[in-house]
Amino acid sequence: MDGEFTGIDLFTWATPNGRKVSIMLEELELPYRVYPIDITKGDQLNPDFVAFSPNNKIPAIIDHDTGLKMMESGAILMYLAHKTGKLMASVGEDFWRQMEWLMFQMGHIGPMLGQTHHFIKFNPGKAPYAEERYSKENARLYQVLENRLQDKEYIVDEYSIVDIATWPWISRYEFQKMDLNNYPRLKRWYLKIADRPAVRKGYAVPQDIPIPTPD
């Protein structure tokens, strides 16, 4: 590592969780270096990576400004927001509302949609019960967001870490066999965020893959 560098090292791959942090870094305009961790080749099991990401998952960061090493995408988003004073409210009602919906993403959107990817996208036909279970839950969670966005531009009023955490998972609607046209408010929200320059830059880390765009 370069001792003179005072920015952030990002260890990541082209997944929803990885894209959360690269998008956040772009939104905050923080200096960062990218270290691709190819999870298809087992890079996440390298002892040097596991030393500061003990759950052997991406993303992880090293902040050379503070010396802090962190894993877990939600915690990293909160850390970066706290560090800069941006994209997260201070303690109060708005803060707790953001925490409510951030935990919704961490506890439901991520794990459940991830299971949809596993059974529907990558292992179709092997477990009909699981395919039905996670497809139904996927649709239910989309509807929760659709309802939430009924009278809101963003999930918690203003653009925040909640949207940054949630959006990359919805960007894989094709993996989930979901039609965003069935969720017009969610589609509007998705396209609005997809049009942000920082989101486009962050989505391309560490692989320059086009953002999916629904018809």
C-alpha positions in Angstrom: 0.0 0.0 0.0 1.1 3.5 -0.7 1.8 5.3 2.6 1.3 8.7 1.0 -2.2 7.9 -0.2 -4.9 9.3 2.2 -8.0 8.1 0.3 -9.8 4.8 0.4 -8.9 1.4 -1.0 -12.1 -0.4 -2.2 -12.0 -4.2 -2.5 -15.0 -5.1 -4.6 -16.6 -7.0 -7.4 -19.5 -6.3 -9.8 -22.3 -7.2 -7.4 -25.2 -5.2 -5.8 -23.3 -5.0 -2.5 -20.1 -4.0 -4.2 -21.8 -1.3 -6.2 -23.3 0.2 -3.1 -19.9 1.4 -2.0 -18.5 2.5 -5.3 -21.6 4.5 -6.0 -21.4 6.1 -2.5 -17.7 7.0 -3.0 -18.6 8.6 -6.4 -21.5 10.5 -4.8 -19.2 11.8 -2.1 -16.4 12.5 -4.5 -13.9 10.8 -2.2 -10.5 9.7 -3.6 -10.4 5.9 -3.9 -8.5 3.1 -5.5 -10.1 -0.1 -6.7 -8.8 -3.6 -6.0 -11.0 -6.1 -7.9 -11.8 -9.3 -5.8 -12.9 -11.8 -8.4 -15.4 -13.9 -6.4 -15.8 -16.3 -9.4 -12.1 -17.3 -8.9 -12.1 -17.4 -5.1 -10.1 -14.2 -4.6 -12.3 -13.5 -1.5 -10.6 -16.5 0.2 -7.1 -15.0 0.0 -5.7 -14.8 3.5 -4.6 -11.2 2.9 -8.2 -10.2 2.1 -9.7 -12.3 4.9 -7.4 -10.6 7.4 -9.5 -7.4 7.2 -12.7 -8.9 5.8 -13.1 -12.0 8.0 -16.5 -13.0 6.5 -14.6 -13.3 3.2 -17.2 -11.2 1.4 -17.0 -8.0 -0.7 -17.0 -5.1 -0.4 -14.4 -4.1 2.1 -12.4 -0.8 2.5 -9.3 0.5 4.0 -9.4 4.2 4.9 -5.9 5.5 4.8 -7.0 8.8 6.3 -8.1 7.1 9.5 -6.5 3.7 9.3 -9.9 2.0 9.7 -10.5 -1.3 7.9 -14.2 -2.3 7.4 -16.3 -5.0 5.9 -20.2 -5.1 5.4 -21.7 -2.8 2.9 -24.3 -1.2 5.1 -21.8 -0.4 7.8 -19.4 1.0 5.2 -22.2 3.3 3.8 -22.9 4.6 7.3 -19.2 5.1 8.0 -18.7 7.1 4.8 -21.8 9.2 5.4 -20.7 9.9 9.0 -17.2 10.8 7.8 -18.4 13.3 5.3 -21.7 14.5 6.9 -23.5 13.7 3.7 -26.3 11.4 2.5 -27.4 10.4 6.0 -29.4 12.5 8.5 -28.1 13.4 11.9 -29.8 11.7 14.9 -33.5 12.4 15.0 -36.6 11.2 13.3 -35.2 11.4 9.8 -32.1 9.4 10.9 -34.2 6.7 12.4 -36.5 6.5 9.3 -33.4 6.0 7.2 -32.1 3.3 9.6 -35.5 1.6 9.4 -35.3 1.4 5.6 -31.6 0.6 5.5 -32.3 -2.4 7.7 -35.1 -3.3 5.4 -32.6 -3.5 2.6 -30.0 -5.4 4.6 -32.5 -7.8 6.1 -34.9 -8.3 3.2 -34.1 -6.8 -0.1 -30.5 -8.1 -0.2 -30.9 -11.6 1.3 -34.2 -12.5 -0.4 -33.4 -11.1 -3.9 -30.0 -12.8 -3.6 -31.8 -16.1 -3.1 -33.9 -15.3 -6.1 -30.7 -14.9 -8.2 -29.4 -18.2 -6.9 -32.5 -20.3 -7.6 -34.1 -18.5 -10.6 -31.1 -17.1 -12.5 -28.3 -19.6 -11.8 -30.1 -22.9 -10.9 -33.4 -22.9 -12.7 -35.4 -26.1 -12.5 -33.5 -27.7 -9.6 -35.7 -26.6 -6.7 -39.3 -25.7 -7.7 -40.3 -25.0 -4.1 -37.5 -22.5 -3.6 -38.2 -20.9 -7.0 -41.8 -20.3 -6.1 -41.0 -19.2 -2.5 -38.4 -16.6 -3.5 -40.2 -15.4 -6.6 -43.3 -14.6 -4.5 -41.1 -12.9 -1.8 -39.3 -10.9 -4.5 -42.7 -9.7 -5.9 -43.9 -8.9 -2.3 -40.8 -6.8 -1.6 -41.1 -4.9 -4.9 -44.7 -4.1 -3.9 -43.5 -2.8 -0.5 -41.2 -0.4 -2.3 -43.9 0.5 -4.9 -46.3 1.4 -2.0 -43.6 3.3 -0.2 -42.9 5.4 -3.3 -46.6 6.3 -3.7 -46.1 9.9 -2.6 -42.3 10.1 -2.4 -39.5 10.8 -4.8 -37.0 8.7 -2.8 -37.5 6.0 -0.2 -37.0 8.4 2.7 -37.9 11.8 1.3 -34.4 12.9 0.2 -31.8 10.9 -1.7 -29.7 9.1 0.8 -27.8 6.0 1.7 -31.1 4.1 1.7 -31.5 4.6 -2.1 -27.8 3.9 -2.7 -28.2 0.6 -0.8 -31.4 -0.5 -2.4 -31.0 0.6 -6.0 -28.2 -1.9 -7.0 -30.5 -4.8 -6.0 -33.3 -3.5 -8.2 -30.8 -3.1 -11.0 -30.8 -6.8 -11.3 -34.5 -7.1 -12.0 -33.6 -9.2 -15.1 -31.9 -11.8 -12.9 -35.1 -11.9 -10.8 -37.4 -12.2 -13.8 -39.2 -9.1 -12.7 -41.0 -6.6 -15.0 -40.5 -3.0 -13.7 -43.5 -1.9 -15.8 -45.7 -3.7 -13.3 -44.3 -1.3 -10.6 -44.5 2.2 -12.2 -43.4 4.2 -9.1 -40.5 1.9 -8.5 -39.5 2.1 -12.2 -39.6 5.9 -12.0 -37.4 5.9 -8.9 -35.0 3.3 -10.6 -34.6 5.4 -13.8 -34.2 8.7 -11.9 -31.3 7.2 -9.8 -29.8 5.5 -12.9 -29.5 8.9 -14.5 -27.2 10.3 -11.8 -23.7 10.7 -13.1 -22.2 9.3 -9.8 -24.4 6.2 -10.1 -23.3 5.6 -13.6 -19.6 5.9 -12.6 -20.0 3.7 -9.5 -21.9 1.0 -11.4 -19.0 0.6 -13.7 -16.7 -0.4 -10.9 -14.8 -2.7 -11.2 -16.2 -3.8 -14.6 -17.7 -1.4 -17.1 -21.1 -3.0 -17.6 -24.1 -1.1 -19.0 -26.9 -0.3 -16.5 -30.0 -2.3 -17.4 -32.7 -0.1 -18.7 -36.3 -1.4 -18.8 -38.5 -0.8 -21.9 
